[in-house]
């Protein structure tokens, strides 16, 4: 624990809170609206709503499966309210937890909240007890034949590539931003949408000094996607998550802290298993891109001109509760770490002119971005953003430093020697990073197409 616990300075209503209570999880099947109830002790109550797209045939909905995935959603979405006071207990009052559900909860409130805890000054890991009776833990169901697939589209390069690979898949977004719609339009497909509304009381508490910070949002949007899959008869929820999401953002006193934990391989296994059990094997949740690097994804996407003009991987464009120029216009800021990394990982596969046209500018031409680009391969820890592996950034920079059209740009010239030295010290290479590696859960029906696109055999 830190010397001074920041919870001591919380507003009176939040001081000394002992538990986040998960009080209710209700579905109105007339409007297909989910209401999730939470409370911090008896001091503050919250109700979150999720408006799901109505099914074409309500009589065909498997309500047992829907109830199962809504329980996962209730667990994951509670992190937004937990962080206001960071109490030592999460108390589930809606019934016993299976072992699969408990594993999801433990991941969400421990590893998924470590960045929040670290940046709030709470230290990591923060001890959080999941207080719920143990329920029966069913066995994992057997795998089954392929079914219709649904791709959650955030608007970034990864979901754009999944959309490009799986031309038969339908598309879905939560609080669909303009970039998600652009990806759908570029694919010539409609976009299913759900709306998540966080209880506005939380914003009031934040304005009064409640603790605030990052939550495992991918766990939340994934659970909403599972609910939509059950409602609409999809058998596969296909995520676009790459292997770099498993690399810790930094390590503090031997404890890994990962901004992208809800995208990590360890969480994919936990939520994938929990989803299979919750739906009786009717829905699979997995990443199509798990064994591939960000560089391999960039190389694969450049062949789809329509998606290259549609996707947007800029965190300032997806802010919550505050408007930015980028969120209003859905354009690149070219200043945030995610923009800088995305530009850098596409650079080896584009000319300077093509990269500048795609992104609406060139941050590597701006000397003011030098330190921020170098921070992408800092051994002291990457930025707390969705950026790739340390060595990916260094390899990308070292690669373009050998090309005349890129080498003279101020940021490239200033950082080339440092990046090249790191690459050499780790015996890293572009060829190695473009080679698929590591475990995955990609079903056979998708595997050949995915590997053909991302790891083509040399001609």
C-alpha positions as CSV (number, residue, x, y, z in Angstrom):
1,X,0.0,0.0,0.0
2,X,1.2,3.6,-0.6
3,X,2.1,5.8,2.4
4,X,-1.1,7.9,1.9
5,X,-4.2,6.1,0.7
6,X,-6.0,8.4,-1.8
7,X,-9.3,7.0,-0.6
8,X,-8.9,9.1,2.5
9,X,-9.5,12.3,0.4
10,X,-12.7,11.1,-1.2
11,X,-15.9,13.1,-0.9
12,X,-17.8,12.3,2.3
13,X,-20.4,10.2,0.5
14,X,-17.6,7.8,-0.7
15,X,-15.3,7.7,2.3
16,X,-15.1,4.4,4.1
17,X,-17.1,2.5,1.5
18,X,-16.8,-1.3,2.1
19,X,-18.3,-2.9,-1.0
20,X,-19.5,-2.4,-4.5
21,X,-22.9,-4.3,-4.5
22,X,-24.2,-5.9,-7.7
23,X,-27.8,-5.6,-6.8
24,X,-29.9,-6.4,-9.9
25,X,-29.7,-7.4,-13.6
26,X,-33.1,-7.0,-15.4
27,X,-34.2,-7.4,-19.0
28,X,-37.3,-5.7,-20.4
29,X,-38.1,-8.0,-23.3
30,X,-40.6,-5.6,-24.7
31,X,-37.9,-3.0,-25.4
32,X,-34.8,-5.2,-25.1
33,X,-33.4,-2.9,-22.6
34,X,-31.1,-4.2,-19.9
35,X,-30.9,-2.5,-16.5
36,X,-27.9,-3.2,-14.3
37,X,-28.1,-2.2,-10.7
38,X,-25.1,-1.3,-8.5
39,X,-24.6,0.4,-5.1
40,X,-21.6,1.5,-3.1
41,X,-22.7,0.2,0.4
42,X,-26.1,1.9,1.0
43,X,-24.6,5.3,0.2
44,X,-25.0,5.6,-3.6
45,X,-27.0,3.6,-6.1
46,X,-26.5,3.4,-9.8
47,X,-28.5,2.0,-12.7
48,X,-26.8,1.5,-16.1
49,X,-28.8,0.8,-19.2
50,X,-28.0,-1.1,-22.4
51,X,-30.4,-0.8,-25.2
52,X,-30.0,-4.0,-27.4
53,X,-31.1,-4.2,-31.0
54,X,-34.4,-6.1,-31.1
55,X,-34.4,-9.6,-32.5
56,X,-36.3,-10.4,-35.7
57,X,-38.0,-13.3,-34.0
58,X,-38.4,-12.8,-30.2
59,X,-39.9,-16.3,-29.8
60,X,-36.6,-17.9,-31.0
61,X,-34.5,-16.2,-28.3
62,X,-32.7,-18.6,-25.9
63,X,-33.4,-16.8,-22.6
64,X,-31.3,-19.1,-20.6
65,X,-28.3,-18.3,-22.7
66,X,-29.2,-14.6,-22.7
67,X,-29.4,-14.6,-18.9
68,X,-26.0,-16.2,-18.8
69,X,-24.2,-13.6,-20.8
70,X,-26.0,-10.8,-19.1
71,X,-24.5,-12.0,-15.8
72,X,-21.1,-11.7,-17.4
73,X,-22.0,-8.2,-18.5
74,X,-23.2,-7.3,-15.0
75,X,-19.9,-8.4,-13.5
76,X,-17.7,-6.5,-16.1
77,X,-19.7,-3.3,-16.3
78,X,-19.5,-2.9,-12.5
79,X,-15.8,-1.9,-12.8
80,X,-17.0,1.6,-13.9
81,X,-18.7,2.1,-10.5
82,X,-16.1,0.2,-8.5
83,X,-13.5,2.8,-9.4
84,X,-15.3,5.6,-7.8
85,X,-14.3,4.4,-4.3
86,X,-12.2,1.3,-4.9
87,X,-13.7,-0.7,-2.0
88,X,-12.1,-3.9,-0.8
89,X,-15.2,-6.1,-1.6
90,X,-17.3,-6.7,-4.7
91,X,-20.5,-8.3,-3.4
92,X,-22.7,-10.2,-5.9
93,X,-26.3,-10.2,-4.7
94,X,-27.9,-11.7,-7.8
95,X,-27.1,-15.4,-7.1
96,X,-24.2,-17.8,-6.8
97,X,-21.3,-17.6,-9.3
98,X,-20.1,-20.5,-11.3
99,X,-16.3,-21.0,-11.4
100,X,-16.3,-19.6,-14.9
101,X,-18.1,-16.4,-13.8
102,X,-15.9,-16.0,-10.8
103,X,-12.8,-16.2,-13.0
104,X,-14.2,-13.4,-15.2
105,X,-14.9,-11.2,-12.1
106,X,-11.4,-11.8,-10.7
107,X,-9.7,-10.8,-13.9
108,X,-11.9,-7.7,-14.3
109,X,-11.4,-6.4,-10.8
110,X,-7.7,-7.4,-10.4
111,X,-5.7,-7.4,-13.6
112,X,-8.3,-5.3,-15.5
113,X,-8.1,-2.5,-12.8
114,X,-4.3,-2.5,-12.2
115,X,-3.7,0.6,-14.4
116,X,-6.4,2.5,-12.6
117,X,-5.0,1.4,-9.2
118,X,-1.4,2.3,-10.2
119,X,-2.3,5.8,-11.6
120,X,-4.7,6.6,-8.7
121,X,-1.9,5.9,-6.3
122,X,-3.5,2.8,-4.7
123,X,-0.6,0.5,-5.5
124,X,-0.9,-2.8,-7.3
125,X,-2.5,-5.2,-7.0
126,X,-5.3,-3.9,-4.9
127,X,-6.8,-6.7,-2.9
128,X,-10.4,-7.1,-3.9
129,X,-12.6,-10.0,-2.6
130,X,-15.4,-11.3,-4.8
131,X,-18.1,-12.0,-2.2
132,X,-20.6,-14.5,-3.7
133,X,-21.7,-18.0,-3.0
134,X,-20.2,-20.7,-5.1
135,X,-22.6,-22.2,-7.7
136,X,-22.3,-25.3,-9.7
137,X,-19.6,-25.1,-12.3
138,X,-20.7,-26.9,-15.5
139,X,-18.2,-28.6,-17.8
140,X,-17.1,-26.8,-21.0
141,X,-19.5,-27.8,-23.8
142,X,-18.1,-29.6,-26.9
143,X,-17.2,-27.5,-29.9
144,X,-19.8,-27.4,-32.7
145,X,-20.3,-26.7,-36.3
146,X,-19.6,-23.2,-37.6
147,X,-22.4,-20.7,-37.5
148,X,-23.2,-17.1,-38.5
149,X,-20.5,-14.7,-37.3
150,X,-20.7,-11.2,-35.8
151,X,-17.8,-8.8,-35.7
152,X,-17.7,-6.0,-33.0
153,X,-16.4,-3.0,-34.9
154,X,-14.7,-0.3,-32.9
155,X,-13.6,1.6,-36.0
156,X,-9.9,0.8,-35.7
157,X,-7.5,-1.1,-37.9
158,X,-8.0,-4.5,-36.3
159,X,-11.8,-4.7,-36.6
160,X,-11.5,-3.2,-40.1
161,X,-9.2,-6.1,-41.1
162,X,-11.5,-8.7,-39.6
163,X,-14.3,-7.1,-41.7
164,X,-12.1,-7.3,-44.8
165,X,-11.2,-11.0,-44.2
166,X,-14.7,-12.2,-43.3
167,X,-16.9,-10.9,-46.1
168,X,-19.9,-12.9,-44.9
169,X,-19.9,-11.6,-41.3
170,X,-22.3,-9.1,-39.9
171,X,-21.1,-6.0,-38.1
172,X,-22.0,-4.6,-34.7
173,X,-21.0,-1.6,-32.5
174,X,-21.7,-0.2,-29.1
175,X,-22.5,3.5,-29.1
176,X,-21.5,3.4,-32.7
177,X,-19.1,6.2,-33.5
178,X,-18.6,7.6,-36.9
179,X,-15.5,5.5,-37.6
180,X,-17.5,2.3,-37.0
181,X,-20.1,3.4,-39.5
182,X,-17.3,4.2,-42.0
183,X,-15.9,0.7,-41.7
184,X,-19.3,-0.8,-42.2
185,X,-20.0,1.5,-45.2
186,X,-16.6,0.7,-46.7
187,X,-17.6,-3.0,-46.4
188,X,-21.0,-2.3,-47.9
189,X,-22.7,-3.9,-44.9
190,X,-25.3,-2.7,-42.3
191,X,-24.2,-2.0,-38.7
192,X,-26.2,-3.4,-35.8
193,X,-25.9,-1.1,-32.8
194,X,-26.5,-1.1,-29.0
195,X,-26.4,1.9,-26.7
196,X,-24.8,1.8,-23.4
197,X,-25.6,4.6,-20.9
198,X,-23.6,4.9,-17.8
199,X,-25.5,6.3,-14.8
200,X,-24.9,10.1,-14.8
201,X,-24.5,10.0,-11.0
202,X,-21.0,8.7,-11.7
203,X,-20.1,11.8,-13.5
204,X,-21.4,13.9,-10.7
205,X,-19.2,12.0,-8.3
206,X,-16.2,12.3,-10.5
207,X,-16.8,16.1,-10.6
208,X,-16.8,16.0,-6.8
209,X,-13.5,14.1,-6.5
210,X,-14.3,10.4,-6.9
211,X,-11.5,8.2,-8.1
212,X,-11.5,7.8,-11.8
213,X,-9.5,6.0,-14.5
214,X,-9.2,3.1,-16.9
215,X,-11.5,0.1,-16.8
216,X,-11.5,-3.1,-18.9
217,X,-13.8,-1.7,-21.5
218,X,-13.2,-4.5,-24.0
219,X,-14.7,-7.0,-21.4
220,X,-17.8,-4.8,-21.2
221,X,-18.3,-4.4,-25.0
222,X,-17.6,-8.1,-25.5
223,X,-20.3,-9.1,-23.1
224,X,-22.7,-6.8,-24.8
225,X,-21.7,-8.4,-28.1
226,X,-22.4,-11.8,-26.7
227,X,-25.9,-10.6,-25.7
228,X,-26.5,-9.4,-29.3
229,X,-25.2,-12.7,-30.6
230,X,-27.7,-14.6,-28.5
231,X,-30.6,-12.3,-29.5
232,X,-29.9,-12.5,-33.2
233,X,-28.7,-16.1,-33.6
234,X,-25.0,-15.6,-34.2
235,X,-22.8,-18.5,-33.2
236,X,-19.4,-16.7,-33.3
237,X,-18.4,-13.3,-31.9
238,X,-15.2,-12.6,-33.8
239,X,-12.8,-10.1,-32.2
240,X,-9.8,-8.3,-33.8
241,X,-7.2,-8.6,-31.0
242,X,-3.5,-9.1,-31.8
243,X,-0.8,-10.8,-29.7
244,X,0.8,-7.5,-28.6
245,X,-2.2,-6.9,-26.3
246,X,-0.7,-9.5,-24.0
247,X,2.6,-7.6,-23.4
248,X,2.4,-5.6,-20.1
249,X,2.5,-1.9,-20.4
250,X,4.9,-1.9,-17.5
251,X,6.0,-3.9,-14.5
252,X,6.0,-2.3,-11.0
253,X,7.7,-4.2,-8.2
254,X,7.4,-7.4,-10.1
255,X,3.6,-6.9,-10.8
256,X,2.6,-6.6,-14.5
257,X,0.2,-3.8,-15.3
258,X,-1.4,-4.1,-18.7
259,X,-3.6,-1.3,-20.2
260,X,-4.9,-4.0,-22.6
261,X,-5.6,-6.8,-20.1
262,X,-9.1,-7.3,-21.4
263,X,-7.6,-8.0,-24.8
264,X,-4.9,-10.3,-23.5
265,X,-4.5,-14.0,-24.3
266,X,-5.2,-14.9,-20.7
267,X,-8.5,-13.0,-20.7
268,X,-9.5,-14.4,-24.1
269,X,-9.3,-17.9,-22.6
270,X,-11.3,-16.9,-19.5
271,X,-14.1,-15.0,-21.3
272,X,-14.1,-17.5,-24.2
273,X,-14.7,-20.4,-21.8
274,X,-17.3,-18.4,-19.7
275,X,-19.2,-17.5,-22.9
276,X,-19.3,-21.1,-24.1
277,X,-20.6,-22.3,-20.7
278,X,-23.1,-19.4,-20.4
279,X,-24.6,-20.1,-23.8
280,X,-24.5,-23.9,-23.6
281,X,-22.0,-23.9,-26.4
282,X,-24.2,-21.8,-28.7
283,X,-21.8,-18.9,-29.0
284,X,-18.0,-18.8,-29.3
285,X,-16.0,-15.6,-28.5
286,X,-12.4,-15.5,-29.8
287,X,-9.9,-13.3,-31.6
288,X,-9.3,-13.8,-35.3
289,X,-5.9,-12.0,-35.1
290,X,-4.4,-13.4,-31.9
291,X,-1.2,-14.9,-33.3
292,X,-0.3,-11.9,-35.4
293,X,1.7,-8.7,-34.7
294,X,0.5,-5.2,-35.2
295,X,2.9,-5.0,-38.1
296,X,1.4,-8.0,-39.8
297,X,-2.0,-6.5,-39.4
298,X,-0.9,-3.2,-40.9
299,X,0.7,-5.0,-43.9
300,X,-2.5,-7.0,-44.5
301,X,-4.8,-4.0,-44.3
302,X,-3.0,-1.9,-46.8
303,X,-4.3,-4.1,-49.6
304,X,-7.9,-3.0,-48.8
305,X,-8.1,0.6,-50.1
306,X,-11.7,1.1,-48.9
307,X,-10.9,0.2,-45.3
308,X,-7.6,2.2,-45.4
309,X,-9.8,5.3,-46.0
310,X,-12.3,4.3,-43.3
311,X,-10.6,3.1,-40.1
312,X,-9.5,5.3,-37.2
313,X,-7.2,4.3,-34.4
314,X,-7.1,7.5,-32.3
315,X,-8.0,7.5,-28.6
316,X,-9.0,11.2,-28.6
317,X,-11.7,10.3,-31.1
318,X,-13.4,8.0,-28.6
319,X,-13.6,10.1,-25.4
320,X,-16.4,9.7,-22.9
321,X,-18.3,12.7,-21.5
322,X,-16.1,15.3,-23.1
323,X,-16.0,16.4,-26.7
324,X,-12.7,16.8,-28.5
325,X,-12.1,17.9,-32.1
326,X,-11.3,14.3,-33.0
327,X,-14.5,12.9,-31.4
328,X,-16.6,15.5,-33.1
329,X,-15.0,15.0,-36.6
330,X,-13.8,11.4,-36.2
331,X,-10.4,12.3,-37.5
332,X,-6.8,11.5,-36.5
333,X,-5.2,13.8,-33.9
334,X,-1.6,12.5,-34.8
335,X,-0.5,13.4,-31.3
336,X,-1.8,10.8,-28.9
337,X,0.4,7.6,-28.5
338,X,-2.2,5.4,-30.3
339,X,-2.0,7.7,-33.4
340,X,1.8,7.8,-33.3
341,X,2.1,4.0,-33.0
342,X,-0.5,3.3,-35.7
343,X,1.2,5.7,-38.1
344,X,4.6,4.1,-37.3
345,X,3.4,0.5,-37.8
346,X,1.9,1.4,-41.2
347,X,5.0,3.4,-42.4
348,X,7.1,0.4,-43.5
349,X,4.4,-0.6,-45.9
350,X,3.6,2.8,-47.4
351,X,5.4,5.7,-49.1
352,X,5.7,9.0,-47.2
353,X,3.1,10.5,-49.6
354,X,0.7,7.6,-49.2
355,X,1.0,7.6,-45.4
356,X,0.5,11.3,-45.2
357,X,-2.6,11.1,-47.4
358,X,-4.1,8.2,-45.4
359,X,-3.6,9.8,-42.0
360,X,-4.2,13.4,-43.0
361,X,-0.7,14.4,-41.9
362,X,2.7,13.1,-40.9
363,X,3.7,13.2,-37.2
364,X,7.2,11.9,-38.1
365,X,7.8,15.2,-39.8
366,X,7.1,17.1,-36.6
367,X,10.1,17.4,-34.3
368,X,7.8,18.0,-31.3
369,X,6.7,14.4,-31.5
370,X,10.3,13.0,-31.1
371,X,10.2,12.1,-27.4
372,X,6.6,10.7,-27.7
373,X,7.6,8.4,-30.5
374,X,10.7,7.2,-28.6
375,X,8.5,6.5,-25.6
376,X,6.9,3.7,-27.6
377,X,10.0,1.5,-27.1
378,X,10.9,2.8,-23.7
379,X,12.1,0.0,-21.3
380,X,10.7,2.1,-18.4
381,X,7.2,1.3,-19.7
382,X,5.1,2.1,-22.8
383,X,2.4,4.7,-22.6
384,X,-0.9,3.6,-21.1
385,X,-2.6,3.3,-24.4
386,X,-3.4,0.5,-27.0
387,X,0.0,0.4,-28.6
388,X,2.1,-2.5,-29.8
389,X,5.0,-4.3,-28.4
390,X,8.1,-2.4,-27.6
391,X,10.2,-4.2,-30.2
392,X,7.5,-3.7,-32.9
393,X,7.8,0.1,-32.6
394,X,11.6,-0.1,-32.6
395,X,11.7,-2.4,-35.6
396,X,9.2,-0.2,-37.6
397,X,11.3,2.9,-37.0
398,X,14.6,1.1,-37.8
399,X,13.1,-0.2,-41.0
400,X,11.9,3.1,-42.3
401,X,15.2,4.7,-41.3
402,X,16.8,2.6,-44.1
403,X,14.5,4.1,-46.7
404,X,15.5,7.4,-48.4
405,X,11.9,8.8,-48.4
406,X,11.6,8.3,-44.7
407,X,15.1,8.7,-43.3
408,X,15.3,12.5,-43.6
409,X,12.1,13.2,-41.6
410,X,13.1,14.9,-38.3
411,X,11.6,12.2,-35.9
412,X,13.2,9.4,-37.9
413,X,16.6,11.0,-38.0
414,X,16.5,11.8,-34.3
415,X,15.5,8.3,-33.1
416,X,17.0,6.0,-35.7
417,X,20.2,5.2,-33.8
418,X,18.4,4.4,-30.5
419,X,15.8,2.2,-32.3
420,X,18.4,0.4,-34.3
421,X,20.5,-0.3,-31.3
422,X,17.5,-1.8,-29.4
423,X,16.6,-4.0,-32.4
424,X,20.2,-5.3,-32.6
425,X,20.5,-5.9,-28.9
426,X,17.4,-8.1,-29.0
427,X,18.2,-9.8,-32.3
428,X,14.8,-8.6,-33.6
429,X,13.7,-8.4,-37.2
430,X,10.8,-7.4,-39.4
431,X,10.6,-11.0,-40.7
432,X,10.3,-12.4,-37.2
433,X,7.5,-10.0,-36.3
434,X,5.6,-10.7,-39.5
435,X,5.6,-14.5,-38.6
436,X,2.6,-15.7,-36.6
437,X,3.5,-17.0,-33.2
438,X,1.8,-18.1,-30.0
439,X,-1.5,-19.8,-29.1
440,X,-4.9,-18.9,-30.4
441,X,-8.5,-20.1,-30.4
442,X,-9.2,-19.5,-34.1
443,X,-11.7,-22.2,-35.3
444,X,-10.6,-24.2,-38.4
445,X,-13.4,-22.7,-40.5
446,X,-11.7,-19.3,-40.3
447,X,-8.1,-20.3,-40.1
448,X,-7.0,-20.8,-43.7
449,X,-8.4,-17.5,-44.9
450,X,-6.9,-15.6,-42.0
451,X,-3.4,-17.1,-42.4
452,X,-3.5,-16.6,-46.2
453,X,-4.1,-12.9,-45.7
454,X,-1.7,-12.2,-42.8
455,X,1.0,-14.8,-43.4
456,X,1.0,-15.5,-47.1
457,X,3.4,-18.2,-48.4
458,X,6.3,-16.6,-50.3
459,X,5.8,-16.8,-54.1
